[in-house]
Structures are given as C-alpha cells and as structure tokens.
C-alpha cells in the first residue's frame, strides 16, 4: 500500500500590480537590452513573493503592453562591513520582461 502525501495548501497574499513591480532597474546592461529592437527586454526590481504570472499581469496592467516572456532571478545579499560591525545587504528579486514586437515602454 502506497502512502500518498497530501498537498499542503499555501495561503498566498494577493498583491496589487504596484506592489509587484517595485521599480525599473536602470543599469548599463538593462538600458542596452531595452534599446535593442531585437531583444525588447526590460528589467525591474520586483516583490520577492511574486511569481512569473503575477509579474506578467502587473507589467501588462501598469504599462499597457503585451508581455511575451518573463525571467526571474533571486539576488542574494552580500556580506558587508562597516568599521567593527558585520552585516548583510538585503536580498532582492529581479525580473527581465520581454515584450511583444508591437509593445514598447518609454521610461528610459
């Protein structure tokens, strides 16, 4: 007789679109990705609790564009030292959003 595990139901907080996408990530690499017509990719700092489908829905609603693909990275905080104290920077989540051919975001 096989023992089956019951799936645990996780309670997930419902996030509003402005709580999912925190800010655009303006870096040299991100600006190059956004300006290249073949990549059409934009980078954002997003809420660590958000998943890819929530990020897609939030970007589509906030910027009125069509999202083709979402890639995410969880960036781990780095150890830092200030004088005699040791600490760690905050961990954060990054999303690279690829848009449809007809869509464009004009904030760069």
C-alpha positions as a Markdown table, in Angstrom:
| # | Residue | x | y | z |
|---|---|---|---|---|
| 1 | Unk | 0.0 | 0.0 | 0.0 |
| 2 | Unk | 1.4 | 3.4 | -1.0 |
| 3 | Unk | 1.4 | 6.3 | 1.3 |
| 4 | Unk | 0.4 | 9.4 | -0.5 |
| 5 | Unk | 1.3 | 12.8 | 0.8 |
| 6 | Unk | -1.5 | 15.3 | 0.9 |
| 7 | Unk | -0.6 | 18.6 | -0.8 |
| 8 | Unk | -0.4 | 21.5 | 1.6 |
| 9 | Unk | -2.3 | 24.5 | 0.5 |
| 10 | Unk | -0.2 | 27.6 | 0.9 |
| 11 | Unk | -2.0 | 30.8 | 1.7 |
| 12 | Unk | -0.7 | 33.4 | -0.7 |
| 13 | Unk | -1.0 | 37.1 | -0.2 |
| 14 | Unk | -2.8 | 38.9 | -3.1 |
| 15 | Unk | -0.5 | 41.7 | -4.3 |
| 16 | Unk | -1.7 | 44.7 | -6.3 |
| 17 | Unk | 0.2 | 45.5 | -9.5 |
| 18 | Unk | 2.0 | 48.4 | -8.0 |
| 19 | Unk | 3.2 | 46.1 | -5.1 |
| 20 | Unk | 4.6 | 43.5 | -7.5 |
| 21 | Unk | 6.7 | 45.8 | -9.7 |
| 22 | Unk | 8.7 | 48.0 | -7.3 |
| 23 | Unk | 10.9 | 50.0 | -9.7 |
| 24 | Unk | 12.7 | 49.7 | -13.0 |
| 25 | Unk | 16.3 | 48.6 | -12.7 |
| 26 | Unk | 18.3 | 51.1 | -14.7 |
| 27 | Unk | 21.8 | 49.7 | -15.4 |
| 28 | Unk | 24.1 | 49.8 | -18.4 |
| 29 | Unk | 23.1 | 46.3 | -19.4 |
| 30 | Unk | 19.4 | 46.9 | -18.8 |
| 31 | Unk | 19.4 | 50.0 | -20.9 |
| 32 | Unk | 21.2 | 48.2 | -23.7 |
| 33 | Unk | 18.6 | 45.4 | -23.6 |
| 34 | Unk | 15.7 | 47.9 | -23.7 |
| 35 | Unk | 17.1 | 49.9 | -26.5 |
| 36 | Unk | 17.9 | 46.9 | -28.8 |
| 37 | Unk | 14.8 | 46.3 | -31.1 |
| 38 | Unk | 15.6 | 42.6 | -31.3 |
| 39 | Unk | 15.6 | 41.8 | -27.5 |
| 40 | Unk | 12.8 | 44.2 | -26.4 |
| 41 | Unk | 13.6 | 43.3 | -22.7 |
| 42 | Unk | 13.1 | 45.5 | -19.7 |
| 43 | Unk | 14.4 | 44.8 | -16.2 |
| 44 | Unk | 12.5 | 45.5 | -12.9 |
| 45 | Unk | 13.0 | 45.1 | -9.2 |
| 46 | Unk | 10.0 | 43.0 | -8.1 |
| 47 | Unk | 8.5 | 41.8 | -4.9 |
| 48 | Unk | 10.2 | 38.6 | -3.7 |
| 49 | Unk | 6.8 | 37.0 | -3.1 |
| 50 | Unk | 5.6 | 37.5 | -6.7 |
| 51 | Unk | 5.8 | 34.7 | -9.3 |
| 52 | Unk | 6.1 | 35.0 | -13.0 |
| 53 | Unk | 2.4 | 35.1 | -13.8 |
| 54 | Unk | 1.8 | 37.9 | -11.3 |
| 55 | Unk | 4.8 | 39.8 | -12.7 |
| 56 | Unk | 3.4 | 39.4 | -16.3 |
| 57 | Unk | -0.1 | 40.6 | -15.2 |
| 58 | Unk | 1.3 | 43.6 | -13.3 |
| 59 | Unk | 3.6 | 44.8 | -16.2 |
| 60 | Unk | 0.7 | 44.4 | -18.7 |
| 61 | Unk | -1.7 | 46.4 | -16.5 |
| 62 | Unk | 0.8 | 49.1 | -15.4 |
| 63 | Unk | 2.4 | 49.9 | -18.7 |
| 64 | Unk | -0.4 | 48.7 | -21.1 |
| 65 | Unk | 1.8 | 46.4 | -23.1 |
| 66 | Unk | 1.8 | 42.7 | -24.2 |
| 67 | Unk | 4.4 | 40.6 | -22.4 |
| 68 | Unk | 5.9 | 37.7 | -24.3 |
| 69 | Unk | 8.2 | 36.1 | -21.6 |
| 70 | Unk | 9.3 | 36.7 | -18.0 |
| 71 | Unk | 12.6 | 35.5 | -16.5 |
| 72 | Unk | 13.4 | 36.0 | -12.8 |
| 73 | Unk | 16.5 | 35.9 | -10.6 |
| 74 | Unk | 16.7 | 35.9 | -6.8 |
| 75 | Unk | 19.7 | 38.0 | -5.9 |
| 76 | Unk | 21.3 | 37.1 | -2.6 |
| 77 | Unk | 22.5 | 39.9 | -0.3 |
| 78 | Unk | 26.3 | 40.4 | 0.0 |
| 79 | Unk | 28.2 | 40.5 | 3.3 |
| 80 | Unk | 29.3 | 44.0 | 4.2 |
| 81 | Unk | 31.4 | 45.5 | 7.0 |
| 82 | Unk | 31.3 | 49.0 | 8.5 |
| 83 | Unk | 34.1 | 49.6 | 11.0 |
| 84 | Unk | 33.7 | 46.9 | 13.6 |
| 85 | Unk | 30.3 | 45.7 | 12.6 |
| 86 | Unk | 29.4 | 43.0 | 10.2 |
| 87 | Unk | 26.1 | 42.9 | 8.3 |
| 88 | Unk | 24.5 | 41.8 | 5.1 |
| 89 | Unk | 22.8 | 43.7 | 2.3 |
| 90 | Unk | 19.2 | 42.9 | 1.5 |
| 91 | Unk | 18.2 | 40.1 | -0.8 |
| 92 | Unk | 16.0 | 41.1 | -3.7 |
| 93 | Unk | 14.3 | 39.7 | -6.8 |
| 94 | Unk | 15.0 | 40.8 | -10.4 |
| 95 | Unk | 12.7 | 40.3 | -13.4 |
| 96 | Unk | 13.6 | 40.5 | -17.1 |
| 97 | Unk | 10.5 | 41.1 | -19.1 |
| 98 | Unk | 10.5 | 40.5 | -22.8 |
| 99 | Unk | 7.7 | 42.4 | -24.7 |
| 100 | Unk | 5.8 | 41.6 | -27.8 |
| 101 | Unk | 7.0 | 43.1 | -31.1 |
| 102 | Unk | 4.4 | 45.9 | -31.1 |
| 103 | Unk | 4.9 | 46.9 | -27.5 |
| 104 | Unk | 7.3 | 49.4 | -26.0 |
| 105 | Unk | 7.8 | 51.1 | -22.6 |
| 106 | Unk | 9.1 | 54.7 | -22.8 |
| 107 | Unk | 10.7 | 55.5 | -19.5 |
| 108 | Unk | 14.3 | 55.0 | -20.4 |
